[in-house]
Amino acid sequence: MAPQQTAERDVRVHARNVGGIDEAEVSLPPGVTVLTGRNATNRTSFLQAIMAGLGSERATLKGDADEGEVELQVGDETYTRTLTRSGDTVVYGGDPYLDDPTVADQFAFLLENTEVRRAVARGDDLREIIMDPVDTEEIESQIRQLENEKRDLDDQIQELERIEHELPELEAEKQDIEEDLEAAREELAEVEAEIEERDVSLEQSRSQKEAIEEAFEALRDAQSELEDLEFDLETEQQTLDDLRDERDQLEAELDDADEFDENPDHLAGRIDELRERKRALDDTISQLGSVISFNEEMLDGEGLDLDEFGDDADTDPTQQLLGDSENVVCWTCGSEVERDSIEETVDHLRELRAEKLDERSDIDDQIDDLSSTRSEIQRQQRERERTERRLSEVEAEIESTEQRIDSLEESIEDQREEVEELEAETEDAGTGGDYDEVLELHRKSNEVEIRIERLESDLEDVESDIEEHEETLGERDELVERREEIDDELTDLRTKVDRIEEEAVEEFNDHMESVLAVLEYDNIERIWVERREREVREGRHKVEKTTFDLHIIRATDDGTSYRDTIDHLSESEREVTGLVFALAGYLVHEVYEDVPFMVLDSLEAIDSDRIARVVEYFSDYADYLTVALLPEDAQALSEEYTYVEQIN
């Protein structure tokens, strides 16, 4: 169902058996709505309900329920989403707000596990994340289709240019035929007049004259039919020559076709295995990233519970852990270990994660290589099958053409015998006296009449060709206009990916600069993305590939600037960077055109004042912004927002 404009309208959300919700109903006015409460108060569940009503399949069904539903009322329109348990899976149905929620899931529904938020923390390929909604294969397919259409148009236009040059020749040919036809008609009139002058008045002479005329009429018809048969034979022989040439070409193509030892189905199985390995690696890399980040925070003292150390505000909890020695209490097993030992373990984890990233990159190369090989084999198999089918058709056409030629040759032989017999009859019918001369005149008249018939047929063909040429030339303006349209479409498609990449980088960098200024991170001067072209291996070839490199510039207390890495960002800084990256995707892909909603969850890693500023910043870009916060974090937000303290 096509979304409608929702601005200035309250949106009523009714949910039943979604997440941890038994049943709840909340009205969301335009602007910011804050769901505030402690943990396990169904704030995230209600965000999932909103997402489900909008079309997402990221909502969960209540554990003790077999079916659930969400009703989203926007003005006079009502949208529905049903969740039904089927074995170990949940089937989604209903008539939601969006037909395809894919892009909204990525850039508008920003829960804790949203891919775009985690991408920065894991060090994933940011370009791959931002460009995921762009179907590059479809764009390339459209480009190929347009290029084929343009080639066809170029051929047609080139043919029209040939026709335009040919038209004067046809006009000249027409004029020559008309002149020859006029001369032939005058010659026939003269011959017929001479025949009349030599006509005798005797009844017997008139009878003999009629016999001569009948004999020549039959001869003329027989000669005309013979010419038609000979023309048909010439046409069939030319067709046979063309078919034999095509057969030779097809056979040569089959002989030259590459043979592949690999089976496409076997390759598909290997590709599936590699993709499964890649998914397993992704999970491992994600887990390693979380473990490394957690341990880094614990080592830095950011993840400790201060309540453990009593009320002494002057006591550094990190120093309490360390004491006078470099030993710490392990937060996983509770035993006392050396700090260097933990740091060494974290270093090993970093090395392991780097190895896993390299392994994933190698698997990507293998998948690309095998996919390219499989596609090429399938293409050549299709081409070979097409060639074999056409070869079979050509061989059948050759056989039928040869049969028609044999039949025509027999008919021509019979017709020639008939013509010879009729010629003998005309000679017998007019022997002796004045009729020898009359007979010769009739022969001449017969020849001229046959020539006239042939000229009239040629004239008709030329006039038809001229008419067709003139009609065809009338289509040239449309063809030229369509070719210009295709040029514009090709330019747009070929630059579409570049434009989106450039816009994504620009949006991220502009918003990152603004957010950093608003949030006042004292030791971060700048975070920005650089779009670069790199040479990478893709299949058997090296190609230029675009990458997004994330750069971080920090400043020391004395004002010295230095370059840092993603790994050294605090959890708060990573969360903010991920949210800004999501906002860039929301704007670049114009998600707001389809769904004017955005949801935010799990912002606890950011301090309250900064959460307030982030919410205020994001509120400028979504008509409806719904945020789930703890009560202490919600206190820092504007009183003008709508607050929902109980989901029921």
WOMOCOR-V644880 format. One record per backbone hydrogen bond with DSSP energy under -0.5 kcal/mol. NH is the residue of the N-H (numbers start at 1). CO is the residue of the C=O. If there is no record, write none. Layout:
nh:NH co:CO
nh:NH co:CO
//
This chain:
nh:9 co:6
nh:11 co:28
nh:12 co:10
nh:12 co:73
nh:13 co:11
nh:13 co:26
nh:14 co:12
nh:14 co:71
nh:15 co:24
nh:16 co:69
nh:17 co:21
nh:17 co:22
nh:18 co:21
nh:19 co:60
nh:21 co:18
nh:24 co:15
nh:26 co:13
nh:28 co:11
nh:28 co:26
nh:29 co:27
nh:31 co:623
nh:33 co:625
nh:34 co:642
nh:35 co:33
nh:35 co:627
nh:36 co:34
nh:36 co:644
nh:37 co:629
nh:41 co:38
nh:46 co:42
nh:47 co:43
nh:48 co:44
nh:49 co:45
nh:50 co:46
nh:51 co:47
nh:52 co:48
nh:53 co:49
nh:54 co:50
nh:55 co:51
nh:55 co:52
nh:56 co:51
nh:62 co:17
nh:65 co:62
nh:68 co:83
nh:69 co:16
nh:70 co:81
nh:71 co:14
nh:72 co:79
nh:73 co:12
nh:73 co:71
nh:74 co:72
nh:74 co:77
nh:75 co:10
nh:75 co:73
nh:77 co:74
nh:79 co:72
nh:80 co:95
nh:81 co:70
nh:82 co:93
nh:83 co:68
nh:84 co:91
nh:85 co:66
nh:86 co:89
nh:89 co:86
nh:91 co:84
nh:93 co:82
nh:97 co:53
nh:98 co:54
nh:105 co:101
nh:106 co:102
nh:107 co:103
nh:108 co:104
nh:109 co:104
nh:110 co:108
nh:110 co:599
nh:111 co:109
nh:114 co:111
nh:117 co:114
nh:118 co:114
nh:119 co:115
nh:120 co:116
nh:121 co:117
nh:122 co:118
nh:123 co:119
nh:123 co:120
nh:124 co:119
nh:126 co:124
nh:129 co:125
nh:130 co:126
nh:131 co:127
nh:132 co:128
nh:132 co:129
nh:134 co:131
nh:135 co:133
nh:136 co:134
nh:139 co:135
nh:140 co:136
nh:141 co:137
nh:142 co:138
nh:143 co:139
nh:144 co:140
nh:145 co:141
nh:146 co:142
nh:147 co:143
nh:148 co:144
nh:149 co:145
nh:150 co:146
nh:151 co:147
nh:152 co:148
nh:153 co:149
nh:154 co:150
nh:155 co:151
nh:156 co:152
nh:157 co:153
nh:158 co:154
nh:159 co:155
nh:160 co:156
nh:161 co:157
nh:162 co:158
nh:163 co:159
nh:164 co:160
nh:165 co:161
nh:166 co:162
nh:167 co:163
nh:168 co:164
nh:169 co:165
nh:170 co:166
nh:171 co:167
nh:172 co:168
nh:173 co:169
nh:174 co:170
nh:175 co:171
nh:176 co:172
nh:177 co:173
nh:178 co:174
nh:179 co:175
nh:180 co:176
nh:181 co:177
nh:182 co:178
nh:183 co:179
nh:184 co:180
nh:185 co:181
nh:186 co:182
nh:187 co:183
nh:188 co:184
nh:189 co:185
nh:190 co:186
nh:191 co:187
nh:192 co:188
nh:193 co:189
nh:194 co:190
nh:195 co:191
nh:196 co:192
nh:197 co:193
nh:198 co:194
nh:199 co:196
nh:206 co:202
nh:207 co:203
nh:208 co:204
nh:209 co:205
nh:210 co:206
nh:211 co:207
nh:212 co:208
nh:213 co:209
nh:214 co:210
nh:215 co:211
nh:216 co:212
nh:217 co:213
nh:218 co:214
nh:219 co:215
nh:220 co:216
nh:221 co:217
nh:222 co:218
nh:223 co:219
nh:224 co:220
nh:225 co:221
nh:226 co:222
nh:227 co:223
nh:228 co:224
nh:229 co:225
nh:230 co:226
nh:231 co:227
nh:232 co:228
nh:233 co:229
nh:234 co:230
nh:235 co:231
nh:236 co:232
nh:237 co:233
nh:238 co:234
nh:239 co:235
nh:240 co:236
nh:241 co:237
nh:242 co:238
nh:243 co:239
nh:244 co:240
nh:245 co:241
nh:246 co:242
nh:247 co:243
nh:248 co:244
nh:249 co:245
nh:250 co:246
nh:251 co:247
nh:252 co:248
nh:253 co:249
nh:254 co:250
nh:255 co:251
nh:256 co:252
nh:257 co:253
nh:267 co:263
nh:268 co:264
nh:269 co:265
nh:270 co:266
nh:271 co:267
nh:272 co:268
nh:273 co:269
nh:274 co:270
nh:275 co:271
nh:276 co:272
nh:277 co:273
nh:278 co:274
nh:279 co:275
nh:280 co:276
nh:281 co:277
nh:282 co:278
nh:283 co:279
nh:284 co:280
nh:285 co:281
nh:286 co:282
nh:287 co:283
nh:288 co:284
nh:289 co:285
nh:290 co:286
nh:291 co:287
nh:292 co:288
nh:293 co:289
nh:294 co:290
nh:295 co:291
nh:296 co:292
nh:297 co:293
nh:298 co:294
nh:299 co:295
nh:300 co:296
nh:301 co:297
nh:301 co:298
nh:302 co:297
nh:303 co:297
nh:304 co:301
nh:306 co:304
nh:308 co:305
nh:309 co:306
nh:310 co:307
nh:312 co:309
nh:313 co:311
nh:315 co:312
nh:317 co:315
nh:320 co:316
nh:321 co:317
nh:322 co:318
nh:323 co:319
nh:325 co:322
nh:327 co:322
nh:328 co:337
nh:330 co:328
nh:330 co:335
nh:334 co:330
nh:337 co:328
nh:337 co:335
nh:339 co:326
nh:342 co:338
nh:343 co:339
nh:344 co:340
nh:345 co:341
nh:346 co:342
nh:347 co:343
nh:348 co:344
nh:349 co:345
nh:350 co:346
nh:351 co:347
nh:352 co:348
nh:353 co:349
nh:354 co:350
nh:355 co:351
nh:356 co:352
nh:357 co:353
nh:358 co:354
nh:359 co:355
nh:360 co:356
nh:361 co:357
nh:362 co:358
nh:363 co:359
nh:364 co:360
nh:365 co:361
nh:366 co:362
nh:367 co:363
nh:368 co:364
nh:369 co:365
nh:370 co:366
nh:371 co:367
nh:372 co:368
nh:373 co:369
nh:374 co:370
nh:375 co:371
nh:376 co:372
nh:377 co:373
nh:378 co:374
nh:379 co:375
nh:380 co:376
nh:381 co:377
nh:382 co:378
nh:383 co:379
nh:384 co:380
nh:385 co:381
nh:386 co:382
nh:387 co:383
nh:388 co:384
nh:389 co:385
nh:390 co:386
nh:391 co:387
nh:392 co:388
nh:393 co:389
nh:394 co:390
nh:395 co:391
nh:396 co:392
nh:397 co:393
nh:398 co:394
nh:399 co:395
nh:400 co:396
nh:401 co:397
nh:402 co:398
nh:403 co:399
nh:404 co:400
nh:405 co:401
nh:406 co:402
nh:407 co:403
nh:408 co:404
nh:409 co:405
nh:410 co:406
nh:411 co:407
nh:412 co:408
nh:413 co:409
nh:414 co:410
nh:415 co:411
nh:416 co:412
nh:417 co:413
nh:418 co:414
nh:419 co:415
nh:420 co:416
nh:421 co:417
nh:422 co:418
nh:423 co:419
nh:424 co:420
nh:425 co:421
nh:426 co:422
nh:427 co:423
nh:428 co:424
nh:429 co:425
nh:430 co:426
nh:430 co:427
nh:431 co:428
nh:435 co:432
nh:436 co:433
nh:438 co:434
nh:439 co:435
nh:440 co:436
nh:441 co:437
nh:442 co:438
nh:443 co:439
nh:444 co:440
nh:445 co:441
nh:446 co:442
nh:447 co:443
nh:448 co:444
nh:449 co:445
nh:450 co:446
nh:451 co:447
nh:452 co:448
nh:453 co:449
nh:454 co:450
nh:455 co:451
nh:456 co:452
nh:457 co:453
nh:458 co:454
nh:459 co:455
nh:460 co:456
nh:461 co:457
nh:462 co:458
nh:463 co:459
nh:464 co:460
nh:465 co:461
nh:466 co:462
nh:467 co:463
nh:468 co:464
nh:469 co:465
nh:470 co:466
nh:471 co:467
nh:472 co:468
nh:473 co:469
nh:474 co:470
nh:475 co:472
nh:476 co:473
nh:479 co:475
nh:480 co:476
nh:481 co:477
nh:482 co:478
nh:483 co:479
nh:484 co:480
nh:485 co:481
nh:486 co:482
nh:487 co:483
nh:488 co:484
nh:489 co:485
nh:490 co:486
nh:491 co:487
nh:492 co:488
nh:493 co:489
nh:494 co:490
nh:495 co:491
nh:496 co:492
nh:496 co:493
nh:497 co:493
nh:499 co:495
nh:500 co:496
nh:501 co:497
nh:502 co:498
nh:503 co:499
nh:504 co:500
nh:505 co:501
nh:506 co:502
nh:507 co:503
nh:508 co:504
nh:509 co:505
nh:510 co:506
nh:511 co:507
nh:512 co:508
nh:513 co:509
nh:514 co:510
nh:515 co:511
nh:516 co:512
nh:517 co:513
nh:518 co:514
nh:519 co:515
nh:520 co:516
nh:521 co:516
nh:522 co:520
nh:524 co:521
nh:525 co:523
nh:525 co:553
nh:526 co:553
nh:528 co:551
nh:530 co:549
nh:532 co:530
nh:532 co:547
nh:534 co:532
nh:534 co:545
nh:536 co:534
nh:536 co:543
nh:538 co:541
nh:541 co:538
nh:543 co:536
nh:545 co:534
nh:547 co:532
nh:549 co:530
nh:549 co:547
nh:550 co:548
nh:551 co:528
nh:551 co:549
nh:552 co:564
nh:553 co:526
nh:554 co:552
nh:554 co:562
nh:555 co:523
nh:556 co:560
nh:559 co:556
nh:562 co:554
nh:564 co:552
nh:568 co:565
nh:569 co:566
nh:574 co:570
nh:575 co:571
nh:576 co:572
nh:577 co:573
nh:578 co:574
nh:579 co:575
nh:580 co:576
nh:581 co:577
nh:582 co:578
nh:583 co:579
nh:584 co:580
nh:585 co:581
nh:586 co:582
nh:587 co:583
nh:588 co:584
nh:589 co:585
nh:590 co:587
nh:591 co:586
nh:592 co:586
nh:593 co:590
nh:594 co:591
nh:595 co:591
nh:598 co:624
nh:599 co:108
nh:600 co:626
nh:601 co:110
nh:606 co:603
nh:611 co:607
nh:612 co:608
nh:613 co:609
nh:614 co:610
nh:615 co:611
nh:616 co:612
nh:617 co:613
nh:618 co:614
nh:619 co:615
nh:620 co:617
nh:621 co:618
nh:624 co:596
nh:625 co:31
nh:626 co:598
nh:626 co:624
nh:627 co:33
nh:628 co:600
nh:629 co:35
nh:629 co:627
nh:633 co:630
nh:634 co:630
nh:635 co:631
nh:636 co:633
nh:637 co:634
nh:641 co:638
nh:642 co:32
nh:644 co:34
nh:645 co:643
nh:648 co:646
//
